[in-house]
Amino acid sequence: MVKPHQGDQIRRHTFEEAWQRLADVGGGELTTSAGTVFSARATITKRGPRQGNPVIRFFREGRESARSYDCCWEHYYNCYGTRVGMYASAVDQWLGVERGVETLTRAELLGLIEENGGSGGLDLCGRDLSELDLSQEAILQELQARGSGDDAFPPWVYLVKGKARGIHLAEAQLRGARLESSNLQGACLRGADLSGACLRQADLGRAELGGANLSDADLTHANLERADLVGADLRRAQLQGADCRYALLAAANLQEAHMSRVRLEWSNLMTANLQHARLREANLEGASLEGARMQEADLVRATLRGATLHDTHLEGAHLQGADLRGLNLAGMNNLAGAWMFRSQLEKTNLTKEQLGGSIGEERSRWYGQAKEAYLGLKSNFESIGRYADASWAYVNERRMEKMTHHPRFARQYHAELEGLARDPDWGVPRWWWFYLRHTEMWVSDWLVQAVCGYGESVKRALATLVGLWLVAAIYYRLAWGVVGSDGGSVAGFADYLTYSLGALTTTSFDHLRPRLDVGWVPVVTAIEALLGIFLTGLLGFVAANRIRRS
């Protein structure tokens, strides 16, 4: 759970400076790095335990969204656990723009590094380095142009040579900068704007990137091990193959991020937004995902063993082939519509209620894959002793098999398996036989489902038996097909019910007999007796099956 004052952030201006400036101008309309429009106002708290204290209040669409006191100013969450970091960063950046932000060229930056004797401890907070090219190629070209020998490397060469660390770039403007293969290990980039920057294979291990804007940035194969990215904006960022082990990504926005094969072992992704993120073959072993929003995320063949998923949202997530073995999903909010084909579910603790009635494959009419997915769910439910849930999965497995035989879908699922072309040729007798056979299989499966729920529903079997009894009694009444033992008419409908019950259970009542001269009454009586024997046996089988699983 989020704690008060979680997520440290660096500000270039103090709370008093921000409050005073907002008070002088009467507030202001601002925009966060994620594009959210809001207004900020400086006021004095009028009641409560903080009465009389200065406070900056943030409003969206006329309603207060959050507030920051002096003690909250350099944190992503305020005293009440509400996110304020993005608003405070926008106010801090606005103050910098008003006072003027210095823009640096590459030559000026390299000169500053030389003057400082290296990048360690160099303070470039708030500087504008947008579109700057500090890639490995650019640095080596600069080195070649200066003609420095291997024994006289200038300090800035270590931006790519692996010894530079600790540069201060908090709130710096690095939009579109080229920093591929650069060494920014341990750098302070809190609140920096790196949107659209190229950081391919960059070393950002242990870097401080809390609240930074990395939307649309290219971090392919970058090293972000143990980096602090709390509250960072990583929407649509390219993180394929990046190393994010032990990284702090709590409350980060990773919506639509490309993260295939990313390493996120033991990382902290609490309350992070991963909606529509592409995490194919990602390794999330031991990751903390409490409260994370992962609706419709692509987790195909991802590893989630040992991950913590309390209150995680996975509605519509693609979990085909994902390793979910041993996971405790009981505390999850929802898995409705999740895609489960070939998911590894050994001893996975989940319930049918979490699946919202159906899985993604069924909703998208991928009945062949849905059948296999329900088979896997059935085996998993049985392994953890959830026999009622296993019964539900079995019924759904049979339903999906039935739908593969439907005349509309049989060609899609069975034609090639039976050596037929995908496009039917009605001049070939095999196609007629194909459709007749699969239609018969679909109808018979439908009857089995309706009569007894594939052997899992006592209520359906009993209802079928009762229905047969009543329908037969109504037929006997309409045909006047029952008379008394003396040949006289019967007293009322109760006698027809009694006769129908006797025929159903092969019991003879001396005071009632069929009229042999009326239509099909003797034949219907014989058919009712045969069906009664069959349905009574079926009812016993279904009841025994349920008792065995209870």
TIGUKOL-830635 format. One line per 5 residues: number of its first residue (from 1); for each residue x, y, z of C-alpha. Coordinates in pm, 1 decimal. Each point is the difference from the previous one (the first is absolute). Example, Ala and Ser with C-alpha at 12.3 -4.5 7.8 and 13.67 -1.06 7.14 Angstrom:
2
1) 1230.0,-450.0,780.0 ~ 137.0,344.0,-66.0
END
This chain:
550
1) 0.0,0.0,0.0 ~ 108.2,358.5,-66.2 ~ 148.2,176.7,302.4 ~ -9.0,376.1,73.6 ~ 295.1,188.1,-153.8
6) 101.9,-300.2,-213.6 ~ 231.1,74.0,-293.0 ~ 261.4,271.6,48.4 ~ 28.9,269.7,-265.9 ~ 242.4,289.0,-50.6
11) -133.3,351.1,-51.0 ~ 194.9,300.5,-126.0 ~ -222.3,231.8,196.6 ~ -114.3,-16.1,359.6 ~ -359.3,-34.4,109.9
16) 9.8,358.2,132.5 ~ 115.6,133.0,-339.3 ~ -272.1,-192.0,-184.4 ~ -273.2,101.7,245.8 ~ 100.5,366.1,-5.2
21) 13.8,20.2,-378.7 ~ -341.1,-165.8,-35.4 ~ -139.8,236.2,263.8 ~ 144.7,301.1,-186.6 ~ -155.3,-96.0,-336.1
26) -321.2,-138.4,145.5 ~ 63.1,-358.8,-114.7 ~ 67.4,-136.5,-345.5 ~ -114.2,-242.3,-268.5 ~ 270.5,-265.3,-53.7
31) 57.4,-333.6,-175.4 ~ 175.0,-308.0,136.8 ~ 261.3,-189.9,-199.1 ~ -274.5,-252.2,-88.3 ~ -213.9,275.5,-152.8
36) -251.1,34.0,285.2 ~ -132.2,355.8,31.7 ~ -48.5,130.2,354.2 ~ 4.1,319.7,202.8 ~ 204.6,76.9,311.9
41) -97.8,242.0,276.6 ~ 185.1,117.1,309.3 ~ -226.1,17.2,306.5 ~ 3.5,-29.2,377.5 ~ -156.8,-302.1,170.2
46) -309.2,119.9,186.3 ~ -86.7,-301.6,214.8 ~ 129.0,-333.1,124.5 ~ 332.3,-89.8,162.0 ~ 189.1,208.8,-261.4
51) -205.5,313.5,52.0 ~ 201.2,310.4,-89.4 ~ 261.2,-187.7,-207.5 ~ 77.1,103.3,-360.4 ~ -121.9,-252.9,-256.3
56) 10.1,-26.9,-379.4 ~ -324.8,-147.7,-131.1 ~ -23.9,-167.7,-339.8 ~ -327.7,2.3,-193.7 ~ -121.0,-196.9,-303.1
61) -322.4,101.3,-173.1 ~ -88.1,226.4,290.8 ~ 38.3,-268.3,269.7 ~ 287.9,-36.1,241.6 ~ 209.8,-299.2,-105.4
66) 285.0,19.7,252.8 ~ 184.3,236.7,232.9 ~ 358.8,47.7,109.9 ~ 128.8,134.0,329.8 ~ 361.7,95.9,64.4
71) 76.9,-354.1,122.4 ~ -143.9,-152.6,-321.1 ~ 178.2,224.5,-250.6 ~ 290.6,-233.2,-79.7 ~ -198.5,-324.0,-1.0
76) -210.1,-172.7,-264.4 ~ -277.9,-77.4,252.9 ~ -128.3,249.4,256.0 ~ -92.1,-50.2,366.9 ~ -321.9,-176.9,-95.7
81) 153.5,-238.8,-255.4 ~ -132.4,203.0,-295.2 ~ 219.9,48.5,-307.3 ~ 121.2,361.1,-20.2 ~ 346.4,-41.9,-153.4
86) -108.8,64.1,-358.1 ~ -179.4,320.3,102.3 ~ 287.5,124.1,216.1 ~ 249.3,-77.6,-280.6 ~ -208.5,203.9,-245.0
91) -9.3,295.5,242.3 ~ 374.0,-29.5,58.3 ~ 64.0,-8.5,-375.5 ~ -231.3,298.9,-53.2 ~ 204.3,202.1,250.1
96) 317.0,-91.1,-188.4 ~ -147.3,115.2,-331.4 ~ -103.8,329.7,153.2 ~ 351.6,59.7,127.1 ~ 171.0,-126.8,-316.6
101) 165.7,-339.2,-60.7 ~ 350.8,-17.8,-139.3 ~ 46.7,-197.6,-323.5 ~ 325.3,-187.9,-51.7 ~ 165.6,-119.5,-321.0
106) 206.7,-319.0,-10.2 ~ 325.0,195.8,-8.3 ~ -107.2,203.2,304.7 ~ -100.2,-313.5,187.5 ~ 328.5,-178.1,-74.7
111) 184.1,312.8,109.1 ~ -184.3,0.8,332.8 ~ 88.8,-366.4,53.6 ~ 366.2,78.5,-68.6 ~ -5.2,294.3,241.8
116) -160.3,-222.9,263.2 ~ 263.8,-271.5,-53.4 ~ -272.5,-251.4,-92.3 ~ -376.3,-35.3,4.2 ~ -19.1,-111.7,362.2
121) -183.9,258.3,208.0 ~ -43.1,237.9,-294.6 ~ -318.1,201.7,56.9 ~ -203.0,45.6,-318.7 ~ -337.7,16.6,170.5
126) -262.6,174.2,-208.3 ~ 228.0,54.0,-302.4 ~ -142.1,-38.3,-348.9 ~ 184.2,-280.9,-181.9 ~ -274.5,-79.6,-249.4
131) 104.0,-173.1,-324.0 ~ 359.5,-23.7,129.5 ~ 203.0,-283.9,-154.8 ~ 202.6,-176.0,272.1 ~ -8.3,-343.4,-158.4
136) 303.4,-226.5,2.6 ~ 54.4,72.6,-369.0 ~ -11.0,377.9,53.2 ~ 234.5,-11.0,300.2 ~ 254.5,-218.1,-181.2
141) -16.7,228.8,-306.4 ~ 65.3,298.5,227.4 ~ 293.8,-184.4,153.2 ~ 139.0,-81.7,-343.0 ~ -40.6,360.1,-113.3
146) 203.6,123.0,298.0 ~ 269.1,-261.8,-65.9 ~ 34.3,-107.8,363.9 ~ 207.8,-310.6,66.4 ~ -105.4,-291.0,214.8
151) 218.0,132.1,284.1 ~ -162.2,342.6,-3.1 ~ -372.9,-58.2,-11.2 ~ -200.7,314.7,86.1 ~ -239.3,-52.6,295.7
156) -312.2,10.2,-219.6 ~ 105.7,-313.2,-188.8 ~ -111.2,-197.6,303.0 ~ -357.4,80.6,-91.0 ~ 37.0,-311.5,-217.9
161) 311.8,-170.8,139.4 ~ -170.0,-123.5,314.8 ~ 155.7,201.4,283.3 ~ -217.8,309.5,16.4 ~ -279.1,11.7,255.9
166) -197.3,230.2,223.4 ~ -78.7,284.8,-241.9 ~ -283.7,228.3,121.4 ~ -266.8,57.0,-266.6 ~ -310.1,47.5,212.5
171) -278.1,181.8,-190.2 ~ 230.1,26.6,-302.9 ~ -152.8,27.1,-346.1 ~ 127.3,-295.0,-205.0 ~ -280.4,-38.4,-250.2
176) 115.7,-194.2,-304.8 ~ 359.2,-18.6,128.0 ~ 223.4,-275.8,-139.8 ~ 150.9,-185.1,293.5 ~ 39.7,-353.7,-133.9
181) 273.1,-204.8,170.9 ~ 67.2,293.6,234.9 ~ 97.2,-57.7,360.6 ~ -247.2,166.4,233.5 ~ 43.1,-241.5,285.5
186) -117.3,156.0,324.8 ~ -98.4,322.3,-179.8 ~ -264.4,222.2,157.6 ~ -270.5,50.5,-262.8 ~ -297.2,60.6,226.6
191) -274.2,182.3,-183.5 ~ 212.8,24.9,-316.0 ~ -173.3,14.9,-337.2 ~ 142.0,-285.7,-209.5 ~ -301.2,-38.5,-226.2
196) 100.9,-144.8,-334.9 ~ 363.0,-34.1,110.8 ~ 214.1,-282.6,-137.8 ~ 151.6,-196.5,290.1 ~ 74.6,-326.0,-177.1
201) 241.8,-215.3,201.6 ~ 52.9,292.2,240.3 ~ 117.9,-82.5,351.8 ~ -252.6,148.9,243.2 ~ 70.0,-238.9,285.2
206) -102.2,153.6,335.7 ~ -97.2,321.9,-180.7 ~ -258.1,224.2,166.1 ~ -281.0,46.7,-251.4 ~ -296.1,56.9,230.1
211) -266.6,208.8,-172.4 ~ 203.5,18.3,-322.8 ~ -174.9,21.3,-335.2 ~ 122.3,-291.5,-213.2 ~ -302.7,-25.0,-226.5
216) 90.8,-127.2,-347.3 ~ 363.6,-39.8,110.8 ~ 208.8,-283.5,-145.5 ~ 148.8,-204.6,286.3 ~ 59.6,-319.9,-197.5
221) 252.0,-223.5,183.9 ~ 67.9,282.2,248.6 ~ 123.3,-80.5,350.3 ~ -250.1,124.3,258.5 ~ 94.7,-238.7,278.5
226) -98.6,145.7,339.7 ~ -98.4,328.5,-167.2 ~ -257.3,221.3,173.9 ~ -287.4,62.3,-243.4 ~ -277.2,71.6,250.4
231) -276.6,193.3,-172.6 ~ 193.9,19.8,-328.7 ~ -187.3,39.8,-327.0 ~ 103.1,-286.4,-231.0 ~ -298.8,-5.0,-232.6
236) 80.5,-163.2,-332.9 ~ 366.7,-27.8,102.5 ~ 214.0,-264.3,-172.5 ~ 137.3,-230.4,271.2 ~ 62.3,-320.7,-195.7
241) 266.5,-207.5,170.5 ~ 65.7,265.3,265.3 ~ 136.7,-108.7,337.9 ~ -236.2,138.2,266.8 ~ 78.7,-243.1,279.8
246) -74.3,139.8,346.9 ~ -113.5,328.8,-158.7 ~ -248.3,224.1,181.5 ~ -288.7,56.0,-240.3 ~ -277.9,66.3,250.9
251) -274.1,222.8,-145.0 ~ 186.9,18.7,-331.2 ~ -202.1,41.2,-318.2 ~ 100.4,-278.9,-240.7 ~ -312.6,11.2,-210.8
256) 58.7,-145.5,-347.3 ~ 371.7,-39.8,75.4 ~ 191.2,-252.9,-213.6 ~ 161.0,-231.9,257.9 ~ 52.0,-334.3,-169.6
261) 269.9,-209.8,171.3 ~ 55.9,269.2,261.9 ~ 149.3,-118.2,329.2 ~ -212.8,113.1,293.7 ~ 95.7,-256.6,263.6
266) -74.2,124.7,351.3 ~ -91.3,346.0,-126.6 ~ -258.6,219.6,173.1 ~ -295.5,74.3,-229.4 ~ -258.5,81.8,265.8
271) -293.6,203.6,-140.0 ~ 183.1,31.2,-334.6 ~ -205.0,46.9,-316.1 ~ 81.4,-280.8,-244.4 ~ -317.3,12.8,-207.0
276) 59.7,-129.9,-353.9 ~ 372.3,-38.6,77.9 ~ 182.6,-259.5,-211.1 ~ 179.5,-233.4,239.3 ~ 51.6,-304.8,-220.7
281) 253.5,-241.6,151.1 ~ 70.9,251.3,276.7 ~ 138.7,-132.2,328.5 ~ -205.1,127.3,295.3 ~ 111.6,-262.9,247.8
286) -43.4,128.1,355.8 ~ -123.9,339.7,-120.6 ~ -233.4,200.8,222.0 ~ -312.4,81.8,-202.0 ~ -246.3,96.3,275.1
291) -265.8,231.3,-135.4 ~ 155.3,7.1,-348.7 ~ -232.8,61.5,-292.5 ~ 79.3,-255.8,-269.8 ~ -324.0,-10.1,-198.4
296) 57.4,-148.9,-346.0 ~ 374.7,-16.7,57.4 ~ 187.6,-243.7,-225.9 ~ 163.8,-254.0,233.5 ~ 36.6,-283.0,-250.4
301) 264.6,-248.2,126.0 ~ 91.5,238.1,282.9 ~ 133.2,-136.0,330.9 ~ -200.5,103.2,307.8 ~ 113.6,-262.5,248.8
306) 29.2,138.2,351.1 ~ -154.4,335.1,-98.7 ~ -234.9,175.9,243.2 ~ -331.8,76.2,-169.8 ~ -227.1,128.6,275.7
311) -266.7,239.5,-137.7 ~ 158.1,-25.2,-345.1 ~ -231.2,57.5,-298.1 ~ 50.7,-246.2,-285.4 ~ -331.2,30.4,-183.5
316) 47.7,-104.0,-361.7 ~ 373.8,-60.8,49.2 ~ 173.1,-236.8,-242.4 ~ 145.0,-277.5,216.8 ~ 46.4,-263.9,-271.0
321) 295.4,-216.6,92.4 ~ 78.4,214.0,306.2 ~ 165.1,-172.9,296.7 ~ -251.6,39.1,285.8 ~ 107.5,-308.2,194.3
326) -40.0,22.0,375.2 ~ -145.5,350.7,-9.0 ~ -257.6,111.0,255.1 ~ -256.5,191.3,-204.4 ~ -272.4,-14.4,264.7
331) 49.0,367.0,89.2 ~ -25.4,125.2,-357.4 ~ -285.5,229.0,-99.1 ~ -87.1,-147.6,-334.6 ~ 114.0,-232.1,-276.1
336) -316.1,35.6,-208.1 ~ 65.0,-59.8,-366.6 ~ 366.4,-91.7,50.3 ~ 153.1,-216.4,-274.0 ~ 120.7,-329.4,153.3
341) 97.7,-229.6,-291.0 ~ 291.8,-221.0,108.9 ~ 56.3,200.2,319.2 ~ 207.8,-192.1,252.3 ~ -235.6,-33.4,297.1
346) 148.2,-264.5,227.8 ~ -133.4,56.6,356.1 ~ -111.1,353.0,-91.8 ~ -247.2,130.3,256.7 ~ -291.6,162.3,-182.6
351) -376.4,-41.6,-23.3 ~ -253.3,-11.2,-281.7 ~ -160.4,321.1,133.0 ~ 319.8,190.9,-77.8 ~ -30.5,-102.8,-365.5
356) -329.2,186.2,-32.7 ~ -191.0,-285.0,-161.3 ~ 217.8,-47.0,-309.0 ~ 353.8,39.1,-131.7 ~ 126.2,214.9,-283.6
361) 23.5,-283.5,-252.3 ~ -368.6,-81.0,42.2 ~ -105.2,363.9,-25.8 ~ 194.5,31.2,-325.7 ~ -140.8,-331.2,-132.8
366) 334.5,-176.9,-3.4 ~ -177.6,-318.0,107.8 ~ 287.3,-241.0,-64.3 ~ 238.5,197.1,221.0 ~ -275.8,62.5,254.7
371) -54.3,-376.9,30.9 ~ 368.9,-55.0,79.9 ~ 1.7,292.1,243.4 ~ -299.9,-135.7,193.0 ~ 167.3,-342.1,8.7
376) 302.6,160.2,167.5 ~ -224.0,185.2,244.1 ~ -185.5,-321.8,85.7 ~ 325.5,-181.2,80.6 ~ 117.9,290.9,212.7
381) -327.7,25.5,193.3 ~ 14.8,-373.4,74.1 ~ 360.6,29.5,121.3 ~ -97.5,263.4,259.4 ~ -320.4,-177.3,106.1
386) -251.0,239.1,-159.6 ~ -224.8,-272.4,-140.4 ~ -301.9,224.7,-65.7 ~ 223.9,230.6,-202.5 ~ 149.3,-302.3,-178.0
391) -353.7,-107.2,-93.3 ~ -67.0,347.5,-140.9 ~ 318.9,-15.0,-206.8 ~ -87.0,-348.6,-127.5 ~ -346.1,113.1,-113.6
396) 154.6,296.2,-180.0 ~ 260.4,-226.6,-159.6 ~ -281.4,-217.4,-139.3 ~ -192.4,307.2,-113.6 ~ 301.5,122.2,-195.7
401) 42.2,-344.5,-157.0 ~ -367.2,12.4,-100.0 ~ 49.3,337.4,-167.0 ~ 287.2,-135.3,-212.4 ~ -257.0,-237.0,-158.1
406) -252.1,276.6,-69.8 ~ -73.8,15.1,-376.4 ~ 128.8,357.2,1.0 ~ 339.0,-86.4,152.9 ~ 60.9,-367.3,-87.0
411) 192.0,84.4,-318.4 ~ 232.3,232.7,194.2 ~ 93.1,-260.2,264.4 ~ -31.0,-339.9,-169.4 ~ 25.7,28.2,-380.6
416) 380.0,-5.2,-24.9 ~ 27.0,-271.5,266.2 ~ -220.7,-219.7,-216.3 ~ 194.2,68.7,-317.8 ~ -247.5,245.9,-151.4
421) 76.2,336.3,-156.9 ~ -101.5,310.7,197.5 ~ -243.5,102.0,-277.6 ~ -288.7,-246.7,-40.7 ~ -70.6,-162.4,-335.7
426) -363.3,-110.4,1.9 ~ 64.8,-225.4,-297.7 ~ 212.5,-222.3,227.0 ~ -213.0,-249.8,201.5 ~ 249.4,14.0,289.3
431) -106.8,357.0,75.6 ~ -363.9,-103.0,34.7 ~ 99.4,-283.5,230.6 ~ 229.7,239.0,194.2 ~ -279.6,246.7,75.6
436) -258.7,-269.6,76.4 ~ 233.4,-172.8,244.8 ~ 106.6,315.5,183.6 ~ -357.2,130.3,12.1 ~ -105.1,-330.0,158.9
441) 283.5,32.6,253.4 ~ -101.1,357.3,79.7 ~ -368.1,-95.0,47.4 ~ 84.4,-301.6,219.1 ~ 234.9,213.6,213.1
446) -272.0,261.1,32.2 ~ -245.3,-265.9,121.9 ~ 249.6,-133.2,255.1 ~ 55.0,353.4,128.5 ~ -373.3,69.4,20.3
451) -90.5,-332.2,166.7 ~ 270.8,-28.0,266.7 ~ 259.2,275.2,-40.8 ~ 258.2,-250.2,-127.7 ~ -55.8,-219.4,303.4
456) 62.1,282.2,248.5 ~ -350.2,137.6,67.8 ~ -237.5,-193.1,226.7 ~ -260.4,274.0,-45.4 ~ -4.3,-38.0,-379.3
461) -28.1,-378.4,15.3 ~ -284.2,25.1,252.9 ~ -171.0,276.6,-200.4 ~ 18.2,-215.8,-314.9 ~ -157.1,-292.9,184.5
466) -279.4,217.7,139.4 ~ -50.2,163.0,-340.4 ~ -41.9,-338.1,-168.3 ~ -259.0,-102.5,261.6 ~ -206.2,317.4,-47.0
471) 19.1,3.0,-381.9 ~ -111.3,-361.6,-20.7 ~ -290.2,66.4,241.4 ~ -114.1,293.8,-213.1 ~ 11.2,-218.5,-312.8
476) -210.5,-269.6,168.3 ~ -253.4,265.1,102.8 ~ -24.0,153.5,-346.5 ~ -37.3,-343.6,-162.3 ~ -245.2,-127.8,267.4
481) 235.6,-295.4,4.2 ~ -58.2,-127.6,357.4 ~ -307.2,-177.4,135.7 ~ -92.6,-167.7,321.6 ~ 35.5,-372.7,54.0
486) -368.1,-44.1,-79.8 ~ 34.8,189.8,-328.4 ~ -161.0,315.3,134.1 ~ 142.6,349.9,-17.4 ~ 248.4,124.2,261.1
491) -89.0,256.7,262.9 ~ 242.2,281.6,-86.4 ~ 350.6,115.5,-96.1 ~ 142.7,-156.6,315.5 ~ -75.2,-342.5,-144.3
496) 197.5,86.4,-315.1 ~ 292.4,111.5,217.1 ~ -24.2,-324.0,195.6 ~ -3.5,-211.4,-315.8 ~ 295.9,196.3,-146.6
501) 197.2,-53.5,322.1 ~ -72.0,-372.3,-16.9 ~ 118.2,-17.7,-360.9 ~ 314.3,200.9,86.4 ~ 95.3,-227.4,288.7
506) -134.3,-323.4,-157.9 ~ -254.3,-24.6,283.2 ~ -348.9,-140.4,-67.5 ~ -311.0,157.0,155.7 ~ -298.5,-240.6,2.7
511) -265.6,270.2,-31.0 ~ 151.5,157.0,-319.8 ~ 86.1,-136.5,-344.1 ~ 70.2,141.9,-349.0 ~ -257.4,8.5,-273.9
516) 139.0,-232.5,-262.6 ~ -230.7,134.8,-268.2 ~ 119.9,361.2,22.3 ~ 290.5,115.8,-216.9 ~ 351.2,-37.7,130.8
521) -78.8,-34.8,369.9 ~ 147.1,-352.0,39.3 ~ 311.6,100.4,-194.7 ~ 45.4,320.7,206.0 ~ -42.5,-203.6,318.9
526) 278.7,-237.8,-107.0 ~ 231.4,286.3,-104.4 ~ -65.5,179.0,329.8 ~ 94.0,-314.7,190.0 ~ 327.5,-37.3,-191.9
531) 91.2,368.2,46.3 ~ -97.0,-20.1,366.9 ~ 240.2,-287.8,58.3 ~ 278.3,185.1,-182.6 ~ -57.9,334.0,175.3
536) -30.9,-160.4,343.3 ~ 333.7,-169.0,-50.6 ~ 148.1,323.0,-130.3 ~ -125.5,186.5,306.1 ~ 168.0,-253.2,225.6
541) 326.1,29.4,-193.6 ~ -0.3,380.8,16.4 ~ -84.0,-0.1,370.8 ~ 278.9,-249.5,73.5 ~ 240.5,207.9,-207.1
546) -79.1,312.3,200.0 ~ 21.3,-185.0,332.6 ~ 340.3,-137.7,-97.2 ~ 131.4,352.0,-70.6 ~ -151.2,162.9,308.5
END
